[in-house]
Amino acid sequence: MSAAGALALATALVWQSAYAGFTDTTAAVPLPTVTTGTVALSDDAGGTLFTVSGLKRGDSGTRCISVTSTGTVPAGIRMYATGRSDTNGLASALRLTVRIGTGGGYADCAGFRSNASVYDGTLAAFPTDRWADGLGTWTTSGDPAGEQRTYEITYSLPVNTQGTVQSGSATVTFVWEAQSR
């Protein structure tokens, strides 16, 4: 065989081996739709829970607020405060009692029934700024139709409060936060 004929034969063999592989395909099984659950909280607050001026020793007041969870996953609900400020040490003198239960609603506690005490102490010692330090005993079941609890918050300025709190002020924002487990 001539050299030119050998080269043509070698080229033909390479061409043939390039198309000699086996292949096959199959349709992938489609994945089901995957979604995450939700954590959702709302309250019935129609404005500021407390605005008190002219507070005197021995004064007190009570307000209620209802918190509703419409999330689809179980979640722990805790209460804490943010933005606390005070002058003349009023936050250290002002007593807070927080109870959780059912009934009642924004500002009006008519029909409130307590299930548990959540807090009894001063405003200065009330947990602040994060869920991990928050207060509460409520764990939702994840019912999107809604689960509700009412919080009764009572403030008082004891009769034996020092005169140094005179003309003092205190401000705080109460926060209810839900975190899924």
KETORVEX-992241 format. One line per field, with one value per residue: residue number from 1; residue in one letter; x, y, z of N, C-alpha, C in turn. Coordinates in steps of 0.2 Angstrom, whole numbers. Each point is the difference from the previous one (the first is absolute). Layout:
N
domi	c(NUM, ...)
lumro	c(A, ...)
n.px	c(X, ...)
n.py	c(Y, ...)
n.pz	c(Z, ...)
ca.px	c(X, ...)
ca.py	c(Y, ...)
ca.pz	c(Z, ...)
c.px	c(X, ...)
c.py	c(Y, ...)
c.pz	c(Z, ...)
//
This chain:
181
domi	c(1, 2, 3, 4, 5, 6, 7, 8, 9, 10, 11, 12, 13, 14, 15, 16, 17, 18, 19, 20, 21, 22, 23, 24, 25, 26, 27, 28, 29, 30, 31, 32, 33, 34, 35, 36, 37, 38, 39, 40, 41, 42, 43, 44, 45, 46, 47, 48, 49, 50, 51, 52, 53, 54, 55, 56, 57, 58, 59, 60, 61, 62, 63, 64, 65, 66, 67, 68, 69, 70, 71, 72, 73, 74, 75, 76, 77, 78, 79, 80, 81, 82, 83, 84, 85, 86, 87, 88, 89, 90, 91, 92, 93, 94, 95, 96, 97, 98, 99, 100, 101, 102, 103, 104, 105, 106, 107, 108, 109, 110, 111, 112, 113, 114, 115, 116, 117, 118, 119, 120, 121, 122, 123, 124, 125, 126, 127, 128, 129, 130, 131, 132, 133, 134, 135, 136, 137, 138, 139, 140, 141, 142, 143, 144, 145, 146, 147, 148, 149, 150, 151, 152, 153, 154, 155, 156, 157, 158, 159, 160, 161, 162, 163, 164, 165, 166, 167, 168, 169, 170, 171, 172, 173, 174, 175, 176, 177, 178, 179, 180, 181)
lumro	c(M, S, A, A, G, A, L, A, L, A, T, A, L, V, W, Q, S, A, Y, A, G, F, T, D, T, T, A, A, V, P, L, P, T, V, T, T, G, T, V, A, L, S, D, D, A, G, G, T, L, F, T, V, S, G, L, K, R, G, D, S, G, T, R, C, I, S, V, T, S, T, G, T, V, P, A, G, I, R, M, Y, A, T, G, R, S, D, T, N, G, L, A, S, A, L, R, L, T, V, R, I, G, T, G, G, G, Y, A, D, C, A, G, F, R, S, N, A, S, V, Y, D, G, T, L, A, A, F, P, T, D, R, W, A, D, G, L, G, T, W, T, T, S, G, D, P, A, G, E, Q, R, T, Y, E, I, T, Y, S, L, P, V, N, T, Q, G, T, V, Q, S, G, S, A, T, V, T, F, V, W, E, A, Q, S, R)
n.px	c(4, -2, 4, -2, 0, 6, 1, -2, 3, 5, -1, -1, 4, 4, -2, 0, 6, 0, -3, 5, 0, -2, -6, -3, -7, -2, -6, 2, 0, -6, 3, -2, -5, 5, -4, 2, 0, -4, 3, -6, 1, -6, -2, -4, 6, -4, 5, 2, 4, 5, -3, 5, -4, 4, 4, -4, 4, 0, 2, -5, 2, -5, 3, -4, 3, -3, 4, 0, 1, 2, 5, 3, 5, 1, -1, 6, -4, 5, -1, 2, 5, -1, 6, 2, -3, 4, -3, 4, 2, -5, 4, 4, -5, -1, -5, 2, -6, 2, -6, -1, -5, -7, -4, -4, 3, 2, 4, -5, 1, -6, -1, 5, 3, 4, 4, 3, 4, 1, -2, 4, 1, 6, -1, 5, -3, -5, -1, 5, -2, -2, -2, 7, -1, -5, -6, -2, -6, -1, -2, 0, -5, -1, -5, 0, -5, 6, 5, -3, 4, -3, 3, 0, 1, 3, 0, 5, -1, 4, -4, 5, -1, 7, 0, 6, -6, -1, -5, 1, 3, -4, 4, -4, 3, -6, 3, -4, 4, -1, 2, 1, -2)
n.py	c(-6, 5, 5, 2, -6, -1, 6, -1, -6, 3, 5, -4, -3, 6, 1, -6, 1, 6, -4, -4, 6, -3, 2, 3, 2, 4, 1, 5, -3, 3, 5, -2, 4, 4, 1, 6, -1, 3, 6, 1, 6, 2, 6, 2, 2, 5, 0, 5, -5, 4, 5, 1, 5, 3, -5, -3, 0, -6, 4, -2, -5, -2, -3, -1, -5, -1, -5, 0, -6, 1, -1, -4, 3, -5, 4, 2, 3, 6, 3, 5, 5, 6, 3, -3, 5, 3, 4, 2, -5, 3, -2, 2, 5, 0, -3, -5, -2, -5, 0, -6, 1, 0, 2, 5, 6, 4, 1, -4, -1, 2, -5, 4, -5, 0, -3, 6, 0, 5, 5, 1, 6, 3, 6, 2, -5, 3, -6, 2, 2, -6, -5, -1, 6, -1, 2, -5, -2, 3, -6, 2, -2, 6, 3, 0, -3, 0, 2, 1, 4, 1, 6, -1, 6, 0, 6, 2, 5, -4, 0, -5, 1, 0, 6, -4, -4, 5, 1, -6, -3, -4, -3, -4, -5, -3, -5, -3, -5, -2, -5, -3, -5)
n.pz	c(0, -4, 1, -6, -1, 4, -2, -5, 1, 3, -5, -3, 3, 0, -6, -1, 4, -3, -4, 4, 4, 6, -1, 5, 0, 5, 0, 3, 5, -1, 3, 6, 0, 2, 6, 3, 6, 3, 2, 3, 2, 4, 1, 5, 0, 3, 3, 3, 3, 2, 2, 5, 2, 4, -2, 5, 6, 0, -6, -4, -5, -3, -4, -5, -3, -6, 0, -7, 0, -6, 4, -4, 4, 4, 5, 3, 4, 0, 6, -2, 2, -4, -1, 5, 3, 4, 4, 4, -3, -4, -5, 5, 0, -6, 3, -3, -2, -3, -2, -1, -5, 1, -5, 0, 0, -6, 4, -3, 6, -2, 5, 2, -1, 5, -4, 0, 5, -3, 3, 5, -2, -1, -3, 5, 3, -4, -2, -3, -6, 3, -5, -1, 2, -5, 1, 3, -1, -5, -2, -6, -3, -3, 3, -7, 3, 4, 4, 5, 3, 5, 0, 7, -1, 6, 1, 5, 4, 3, 6, 0, -6, -1, 4, 0, 0, 4, -4, 2, -5, -3, -4, -3, -4, 1, 0, -4, 1, -6, 3, -6, 2)
ca.px	c(-4, 4, 0, -7, -5, 0, -2, -8, -3, 1, -5, -7, 0, -1, -7, -4, 0, -2, -7, -2, -2, -7, -3, -7, -2, -6, -3, 0, -6, 0, 0, -7, 1, 3, 0, 1, -5, 0, -1, -3, -3, -3, -3, -5, 2, -2, 4, 4, -4, 0, 2, -2, 3, -2, 0, 2, 1, -7, -4, 1, -5, 0, -2, 1, 1, -1, 5, -2, 4, -3, 6, -1, 5, 0, 5, 0, -1, 2, -1, 5, -1, 5, -1, -2, 3, -3, 3, -1, -1, -7, -1, 2, -5, -6, -1, -4, -2, -3, -3, -2, -6, -5, -5, 3, 3, 4, -2, -6, 1, -6, -1, 7, 1, 7, 3, 7, 3, 6, 5, -1, 6, 1, 1, 7, 3, -3, 5, 1, 4, 0, -5, 3, -1, -7, -5, -6, -1, -4, 2, -5, 0, 1, -6, -1, -7, 1, 0, 0, 1, 0, 5, -2, 5, -2, 5, -2, 5, -1, -1, 6, 4, 4, -1, 5, -3, -5, 1, 3, -3, 3, -3, 2, -4, -1, 1, -1, 4, -1, 6, -2, 4)
ca.py	c(6, 6, 4, 4, -5, -1, 7, 0, -5, 2, 5, -3, -4, 5, 3, -5, -1, 6, 0, -6, -1, -2, 5, -1, 5, -2, 6, 1, 0, 7, 1, 3, 7, 0, 7, 0, 2, 7, 2, 7, 3, 6, 2, 4, 7, 5, 6, -1, -4, 4, 7, 2, 6, 2, -6, 2, -6, -4, -1, -6, 0, -7, 0, -7, 0, -7, -2, -6, -4, -3, -4, -7, -5, 2, 5, 3, 7, 3, 8, 4, 7, 3, 7, 2, 6, 3, 6, 1, -7, -2, -7, -4, 0, -2, -7, -3, -7, -3, -7, -3, -4, 1, 5, 7, 2, 6, 5, -2, -7, -3, -7, -3, -6, -1, -6, -1, 7, 1, 5, 4, 4, 7, 1, 0, -7, -4, -2, 4, 0, -6, -5, -5, 2, 2, -3, -3, -8, -1, -4, -1, -7, 1, 0, 6, 3, 5, -2, 6, 1, 7, 1, 6, 4, 4, 4, 3, 4, -1, 6, 2, 3, 6, 6, 1, -1, 6, 3, -5, -3, -7, -2, -7, -3, -7, -4, -7, -3, -8, -4, -7, -5)
ca.pz	c(0, 0, 6, 0, 1, 7, 3, -1, 4, 6, 1, 0, 6, 5, -1, 2, 7, 3, 0, 2, 7, 1, 4, 2, 5, 3, 3, 7, 4, 2, 7, 2, 2, 7, 3, 7, 4, 2, 7, -1, 7, -1, 7, -1, 3, -4, 2, 6, 5, 6, 0, 6, 2, 7, 5, 7, 4, 1, -6, -4, -5, -3, -7, -3, -7, -2, -5, -4, -4, -6, -4, -2, 4, 8, 1, 6, 1, 6, 0, 2, -1, -4, 0, 7, 3, 6, 4, 7, 3, 0, -2, 5, 5, -3, 0, -5, 1, -6, 0, -7, 1, -6, 1, 0, -6, 0, 6, 4, 3, 2, -2, 0, 4, 0, 0, 3, 1, -4, 3, 6, 2, -2, -7, -1, 0, -5, -5, -6, -6, -4, 1, 5, 7, 1, 5, -3, 1, -5, -6, -4, -3, -7, -3, -4, 2, 5, 7, 4, 7, 3, 5, 4, 3, 5, 3, 6, 3, 7, 4, 3, -5, 1, -4, -6, -7, -1, -7, -4, -6, -2, -7, -2, -5, 1, -6, 0, -6, -1, -4, -1, 3)
c.px	c(4, 0, -6, -6, -1, -2, -8, -3, 0, -5, -7, -1, -2, -7, -5, -1, -3, -8, -3, -3, -8, -3, -7, -2, -7, -3, 1, -7, -1, -1, -7, 2, 1, -1, 1, -6, 0, -1, -3, -3, -3, -3, -6, 1, -3, 4, 5, -4, -1, 2, -2, 4, -2, 0, 2, 1, -7, -4, 1, -5, 1, -2, 1, 2, 0, 5, -3, 5, -4, 5, -2, 4, 0, 5, -1, -1, 2, 0, 7, -1, 6, -1, -1, 5, -4, 4, -1, -1, -7, 0, 2, -5, -7, -1, -5, -2, -3, -3, -2, -6, -4, -5, 3, 2, 3, -3, -5, 1, -6, 0, 7, 0, 7, 2, 7, 3, 7, 6, -3, 6, 0, 0, 7, 2, -4, 5, 0, 3, 1, -4, 3, -1, -7, -3, -6, -1, -4, 4, -6, 0, 1, -7, -2, -6, 1, 0, 1, 1, 0, 5, -3, 6, -2, 6, -2, 6, -1, 0, 7, 5, 4, -2, 4, -3, -4, 3, 3, -5, 2, -4, 2, -5, 0, 0, -2, 3, -2, 6, -2, 5, 4)
c.py	c(6, 4, 5, -4, -1, 5, 0, -5, 2, 5, -3, -4, 5, 3, -5, -1, 6, -1, -7, -1, -1, 6, -2, 6, -3, 7, 0, 0, 7, 0, 3, 7, 0, 7, 0, 3, 7, 1, 7, 2, 6, 2, 4, 7, 5, 6, -2, -3, 4, 7, 3, 6, 2, -6, 2, -7, -3, -1, -7, 0, -7, 1, -8, 1, -8, -1, -6, -3, -3, -4, -7, -5, 2, 5, 2, 7, 2, 7, 3, 7, 2, 8, 3, 6, 3, 6, -1, -7, -3, -8, -5, 0, -2, -7, -3, -7, -2, -7, -2, -4, 1, 5, 7, 2, 6, 5, -2, -7, -3, -7, -4, -6, -2, -7, -1, 8, -1, 4, 4, 3, 7, 0, 0, -7, -4, -2, 4, -3, -7, -5, -5, 2, 2, -4, -4, -7, -2, -3, -1, -7, 1, 0, 6, 3, 5, -3, 7, 0, 8, 1, 6, 3, 5, 4, 3, 4, -1, 6, 2, 2, 6, 6, 2, -1, 5, 3, -5, -3, -7, -1, -7, -2, -7, -4, -7, -3, -8, -3, -7, -5, -5)
c.pz	c(0, 6, 0, 1, 7, 4, -1, 4, 7, 2, 0, 6, 6, 0, 2, 7, 4, 1, 2, 7, 1, 4, 2, 4, 3, 3, 7, 4, 3, 8, 2, 2, 7, 2, 7, 4, 2, 8, -1, 6, -2, 7, -2, 3, -5, 1, 6, 6, 6, -2, 7, 2, 7, 5, 7, 3, 1, -6, -3, -6, -4, -8, -3, -7, -2, -6, -3, -5, -6, -4, -1, 3, 7, 1, 8, 0, 6, -1, 3, -1, -4, 2, 7, 1, 6, 2, 7, 3, 0, -1, 5, 6, -3, 0, -6, 2, -7, 1, -7, 1, -6, 2, 0, -7, 1, 6, 5, 3, 2, -3, 0, 5, 0, 1, 3, 1, -4, 3, 6, 2, -2, -7, -2, -1, -5, -6, -7, -5, -4, 3, 6, 7, 1, 5, -4, 1, -6, -6, -5, -3, -8, -3, -4, 1, 5, 7, 4, 7, 2, 5, 4, 3, 5, 2, 6, 2, 8, 4, 4, -5, 3, -4, -6, -7, -2, -7, -5, -5, -1, -7, -1, -6, 1, -7, 1, -6, 0, -4, 0, 3, -5)
//
